[in-house]
């Protein structure tokens, strides 16, 4: 319950969190600090609106590196500021990335830089019914 509340709004006060979880504010504070010490909570961040920043499209790109190009591809992905998230994965595709675009015309320009290092498959995100959320208790 505490983690879900923090994921919904990390700016809740100790008193508000205490009310939601049914324990005292000092207990909530101690639990949050313990979760930070354990590495469960790694930080508190601002969630930005891509749309408010002028990005109207999000694309998911799968990168299949050419032989001997994984290292170069990895470096290019890290250096490309339009890639806002990337995972190295198993299977034929070595990387799966999320790219923000102001409009569809930018897609070819962003991907062209990778053409010497990998083949790509792209999907445009229509909606995100589930954003990052905490896993169920183990």
C-alpha positions in Angstrom: 0.0 0.0 0.0 2.8 2.4 0.9 4.7 1.8 -2.3 1.6 2.1 -4.5 0.8 5.4 -2.8 4.3 6.7 -3.4 4.2 5.6 -7.1 1.0 7.5 -7.6 2.3 10.6 -5.9 5.8 10.8 -4.4 5.1 14.2 -3.1 2.6 13.1 -0.5 3.4 14.3 3.0 4.2 11.8 5.8 0.8 12.7 7.3 -1.0 11.9 4.1 0.9 8.7 3.7 0.1 7.8 7.3 -3.6 8.4 6.7 -3.6 6.2 3.6 -1.7 3.3 5.3 -3.2 3.5 8.7 0.0 4.0 10.7 1.6 7.1 12.3 3.6 9.6 10.3 6.9 8.8 12.1 6.3 5.1 11.3 5.8 5.9 7.6 8.9 8.1 7.6 10.9 5.2 9.1 9.5 2.7 6.6 10.3 4.9 3.6 13.9 5.5 4.9 14.3 1.7 5.4 13.0 1.0 1.9 15.6 3.6 0.6 18.4 2.0 2.6 17.4 -1.5 1.2 17.5 -0.1 -2.3 13.8 -0.8 -2.9 13.2 2.9 -3.4 16.0 4.2 -5.5 14.8 7.8 -5.9 12.0 10.2 -6.4 11.6 11.7 -9.9 9.4 14.1 -11.8 7.2 12.5 -14.5 7.3 14.7 -17.5 4.6 15.1 -20.1 6.0 14.4 -23.5 3.0 16.0 -25.1 3.5 19.2 -23.1 7.1 19.2 -24.2 6.0 19.1 -27.9 6.3 15.4 -28.6 3.2 14.0 -30.2 4.4 10.5 -31.0 6.2 7.7 -29.2 7.8 4.8 -31.1 9.1 1.5 -29.9 12.2 0.5 -32.0 13.7 -3.0 -31.9 17.4 -3.0 -33.0 18.9 -6.1 -34.5 22.7 -5.4 -34.7 24.8 -6.4 -37.7 27.7 -8.8 -36.9 30.4 -7.2 -34.9 28.3 -4.0 -34.4 26.7 -4.5 -30.9 29.2 -2.3 -29.1 29.0 0.5 -31.6 25.2 0.2 -31.6 25.1 0.4 -27.9 27.2 3.5 -27.8 25.0 5.2 -30.4 21.8 4.4 -28.5 23.3 5.9 -25.4 24.3 9.1 -27.2 21.0 9.6 -29.0 18.9 12.0 -26.9 15.6 11.1 -28.6 15.9 7.6 -27.1 14.3 8.1 -23.7 14.4 4.5 -22.6 16.2 1.4 -23.8 16.6 -2.2 -22.7 19.1 -4.8 -23.8 17.2 -8.0 -24.4 17.6 -11.6 -25.4 16.6 -12.9 -28.8 17.4 -11.6 -32.3 16.8 -8.0 -31.3 19.6 -6.9 -28.9 17.9 -3.7 -27.9 14.3 -2.4 -27.5 14.1 1.4 -27.2 11.4 4.1 -26.9 11.8 7.2 -29.0 9.9 10.5 -28.7 9.0 12.4 -31.9 7.4 15.7 -32.6 5.9 14.2 -35.7 6.2 11.1 -37.9 8.5 12.9 -40.4 11.3 12.8 -37.8 11.3 9.0 -37.5 13.4 8.3 -40.7 16.0 10.9 -39.7 16.5 9.4 -36.2 16.7 5.8 -37.5 18.9 6.6 -40.5 21.9 7.1 -38.2 21.6 3.5 -37.1 21.4 2.0 -40.6 25.1 1.0 -40.8 25.0 -0.8 -37.5 21.6 -2.5 -37.2 18.3 -3.3 -38.9 15.3 -1.9 -37.1 11.6 -2.7 -36.6 9.4 0.2 -35.4 6.0 0.4 -33.9 4.1 3.6 -33.1 2.6 3.7 -29.6 -1.2 4.3 -29.7 -1.7 4.4 -26.0 -0.2 3.0 -22.7 -2.9 1.4 -20.7 -0.3 0.3 -18.1 2.6 2.6 -17.3 5.4 1.6 -14.9 3.8 0.3 -11.7 5.0 -1.5 -8.6 5.0 -5.3 -8.8 2.7 -7.3 -6.5 4.1 -8.2 -3.1 6.5 -11.2 -3.4 
